[in-house]
Amino acid sequence: MQTNIPYLLDANNVKIYNPAFITDEFARYYASLYNLGLDRTVPSPTQADIDLSLQAAHLPSLSPSQATDLLAAFTEEEVLKAIKALPKNKAPGPDGFLNLYYQVFASSLVPTLTLFFNDIKNTGIIPPEMLQATVVTLPKPGKAPTHCANFRPISLLNVDAKLYAKLLATRLGPLLPSLIATEQTGFVPGRQTCDNTRRFYDIIDLAHRTNTSGLLLALDAEKAFDRLHWGYMWLVLLKFGLPTQFVHSIMALYSAPSAKVLASRFLDRAVRYPRQYLFWP
């Protein structure tokens, strides 16, 4: 889906009509937005700061046997299952290969992919080309399509990267309920957001019956997932008891991500994400 953008306003409210310049403006905006080092309102904690915070959190940890199971090699059955689970009719990443390609030629691809994904998991090294993405911009409902902030960026990733991430997520998924508090219902197998809705109404009912005052606070973090402090994530995973090698396997996906913005049918230069917030041991 391509969005027709007649013009865009830059930081000085100057109108940009040239489609190529519009794409350039999006690229500059996203390069700045996702570079936490340029945002003075975002804290820059040191590894010592994060360690101190996590020590006070008293996080649960995996058992030795659970940690060992995470390190088992991916099997061809796991890779084939991940391929079969790929949804239909999804746009491809920069390499142009559709989900359908992997599904049609699965019998030929699975043995090689299994070796490839195990090599990444064991070494923590991933080809930079695999981490390339194409970002398409969709206007947010009810917002004027004249400012970059009023568009929702959708990253089109290469299927091989998504398959590798799926294998890691599937391996880790069954262990999440033992690590993540019950109040967190999103993205945890076996939990539903309606559980929190029910809890919310129960609290309201309790407040009415006991004549207790209360406050409901809703927070919406800007680009929360995309602006997560990678070094913090790394240390949290280690604190949860994940083996260092498995954490390396996960962080390989963050080693060299880059993206090109596609807007008004023009593809811009690659936007590289900064790595200065990774604490590599």
C-alpha positions in Angstrom: 0.0 0.0 0.0 1.5 3.3 -1.1 0.3 6.6 0.4 0.1 9.7 -1.8 1.8 12.6 0.1 1.2 15.9 -1.7 3.7 17.7 0.6 5.4 17.5 4.0 6.4 20.1 6.5 10.0 20.1 7.7 11.1 21.1 11.2 10.9 24.8 10.2 7.4 24.3 8.7 8.7 24.7 5.2 6.6 22.7 2.7 8.4 20.0 0.8 6.9 18.9 -2.5 9.6 16.9 -4.2 8.9 13.2 -3.6 12.6 12.4 -3.2 13.0 15.2 -0.7 9.9 14.0 1.2 11.6 10.6 1.5 14.8 12.2 2.7 12.8 14.1 5.4 11.3 10.8 6.7 14.7 9.3 6.8 16.1 12.2 8.8 13.1 12.0 11.2 13.4 8.3 11.9 17.2 8.4 12.2 16.8 11.1 14.9 13.8 9.4 16.6 15.5 6.1 17.1 18.9 7.5 18.2 18.5 7.9 21.9 21.8 9.6 22.1 20.3 12.7 20.4 17.4 12.9 22.9 18.5 14.8 26.0 15.2 13.9 27.8 16.1 10.2 27.7 18.4 9.0 30.5 21.7 7.4 29.6 22.3 4.9 32.4 25.6 3.1 32.8 25.9 -0.6 33.2 26.5 0.0 36.9 23.3 2.0 37.2 21.3 -0.8 35.5 23.0 -3.5 37.6 22.1 -1.7 40.8 18.4 -1.3 39.7 18.1 -4.9 38.7 19.6 -6.1 42.1 16.8 -4.3 43.8 14.2 -5.8 41.6 14.6 -9.4 42.8 13.8 -10.9 39.4 13.0 -14.6 39.1 15.5 -16.8 37.3 15.5 -19.9 35.2 16.5 -23.2 36.7 19.8 -24.8 35.4 17.9 -27.4 33.4 15.6 -24.7 31.8 18.7 -22.7 30.8 20.4 -25.8 29.3 17.3 -26.6 27.2 17.5 -23.2 25.6 20.9 -24.0 24.2 19.8 -27.1 22.3 20.3 -27.0 18.5 17.4 -26.0 16.3 15.9 -29.0 14.5 14.6 -29.3 11.0 11.2 -29.9 12.5 11.3 -26.6 14.3 12.3 -24.7 11.2 9.6 -26.4 9.1 6.9 -25.6 11.7 8.0 -21.9 11.7 7.8 -21.8 7.9 4.3 -23.4 7.9 3.1 -20.8 10.5 4.1 -17.9 8.2 0.9 -15.9 7.3 -0.2 -15.5 3.7 -0.3 -12.3 1.7 2.4 -10.4 3.5 4.7 -7.9 1.8 8.3 -9.0 1.4 11.4 -7.4 2.9 14.2 -5.8 0.8 15.4 -9.2 -0.5 12.0 -9.6 -2.3 11.3 -13.2 -1.1 7.7 -13.8 0.0 6.5 -16.1 2.7 5.1 -18.2 -0.1 8.5 -18.9 -1.5 9.7 -20.4 1.7 6.5 -22.5 2.0 6.6 -23.8 -1.6 10.3 -24.7 -1.5 10.4 -25.7 2.2 11.7 -29.3 1.5 14.8 -27.8 -0.3 15.3 -24.9 2.1 14.8 -26.4 5.5 18.1 -28.4 5.8 20.2 -25.4 4.8 18.2 -22.9 6.9 18.6 -25.2 9.9 22.4 -25.2 9.6 22.4 -21.5 9.0 20.2 -20.6 12.0 22.2 -22.9 14.3 25.4 -21.1 13.1 23.9 -17.8 14.1 22.7 -19.1 17.4 26.1 -20.6 18.3 28.2 -17.6 17.1 25.9 -14.6 17.7 27.0 -13.4 14.3 24.4 -12.5 11.6 24.8 -11.2 8.1 24.0 -7.5 8.0 22.0 -8.0 4.8 19.6 -10.2 6.7 18.8 -7.3 9.1 17.9 -4.8 6.4 14.3 -3.5 6.3 12.1 -1.3 4.2 10.0 1.2 6.1 6.7 2.2 4.6 4.7 5.1 6.0 1.0 5.0 6.7 -1.0 8.1 7.9 -2.4 7.9 11.4 -6.3 8.2 11.4 -7.5 11.7 12.1 -4.0 13.2 11.8 -2.9 15.7 9.1 -0.5 13.9 6.7 1.9 16.8 6.6 4.2 15.9 9.5 6.4 12.9 9.8 5.2 12.3 13.4 1.6 11.8 12.0 2.6 8.7 10.0 3.0 5.2 11.4 6.2 3.5 10.2 5.8 -0.2 9.2 9.0 -2.1 8.8 9.0 -4.8 6.1 11.6 -7.4 7.3 13.3 -10.2 5.4 11.6 -13.5 6.0 14.8 -15.3 7.0 15.2 -12.8 9.9 11.6 -13.3 11.0 12.0 -17.1 10.9 15.1 -16.9 13.1 13.4 -14.6 15.5 10.4 -17.0 15.6 12.6 -19.9 16.5 14.1 -18.0 19.4 10.6 -16.8 20.6 9.2 -20.3 20.3 12.1 -21.7 22.3 11.7 -19.1 25.0 7.9 -18.8 25.1 7.0 -21.7 27.4 9.3 -20.2 30.1 7.9 -16.7 30.1 5.0 -17.3 32.6 7.6 -18.3 35.2 9.6 -15.1 34.6 7.0 -12.4 34.0 4.6 -11.2 36.6 0.9 -12.1 36.2 0.0 -8.5 35.8 1.7 -8.5 32.4 -0.8 -10.2 30.2 0.4 -9.1 26.8 2.6 -11.3 24.7 2.8 -14.1 27.2 1.5 -17.5 26.2 -1.7 -18.5 28.1 -2.5 -15.0 29.2 -5.1 -12.6 27.8 -5.5 -8.8 28.1 -9.1 -9.4 29.2 -7.7 -10.7 32.5 -6.5 -7.2 33.2 -9.8 -5.7 32.1 -11.5 -7.9 34.7 -9.0 -7.0 37.4 -9.7 -3.3 36.6 -13.4 -3.7 37.1 -12.9 -5.6 40.3 -10.7 -2.8 41.7 -13.4 -0.3 40.8 -16.0 -2.4 42.5 -13.8 -2.8 45.6 -13.2 1.0 45.7 -17.0 1.7 45.6 -17.8 -0.9 48.3 -15.1 0.3 50.7 -15.5 4.0 49.8 -11.8 4.1 48.9 -10.4 6.9 46.7 -8.3 5.9 43.7 -6.6 7.1 40.6 -6.4 5.5 37.2 -3.2 6.4 35.3 -2.8 5.4 31.6 0.7 5.9 30.1 1.5 5.6 26.4 5.3 5.6 25.6 6.3 7.0 22.3 7.7 4.2 20.0 8.1 2.1 23.2 9.4 -1.1 21.5 11.6 0.7 19.1 13.3 2.9 21.6 14.0 0.3 24.2 17.5 0.6 25.7 19.3 -2.4 24.2 21.9 -2.6 27.0 19.1 -2.7 29.6 17.4 -5.5 27.7 20.7 -7.5 27.5 21.2 -7.2 31.3 17.6 -8.1 32.1 17.8 -11.3 30.1 21.0 -12.3 31.9 19.3 -11.5 35.2 16.5 -13.8 34.3 19.1 -16.6 34.1 19.2 -16.9 30.3 22.5 -18.4 29.2 25.0 -15.8 27.8 25.1 -17.7 24.6 21.4 -17.6 24.1 21.3 -13.9 24.9 24.0 -13.5 22.2 21.7 -15.4 19.9 18.9 -12.8 20.6 21.1 -9.8 20.4 22.5 -10.8 17.1 19.2 -9.5 15.7 20.3 -6.0 17.0 23.9 -6.1 15.8 23.5 -4.2 12.6 19.9 -3.2 11.7 19.4 -0.8 8.9 16.3 0.5 7.0 15.4 2.4 3.9 12.3 4.6 3.9 9.9 4.1 1.0 7.6 7.1 0.6 5.9 8.5 -2.4 7.4 5.6 -4.4 10.9 6.8 -3.6 13.4 4.6 -1.7 15.8 6.6 0.5 19.3 5.9 1.7 19.8 3.4 4.5 19.2 4.5 8.1 21.5 2.8 10.5 20.5 2.3 14.1 23.1 3.2 16.7 24.8 0.5 18.8 26.2 2.7 21.5 23.7 1.4 24.0 24.9 -2.2 23.9 27.0 -3.5 26.8 28.9 -6.4 25.2 30.7 -8.5 27.8 
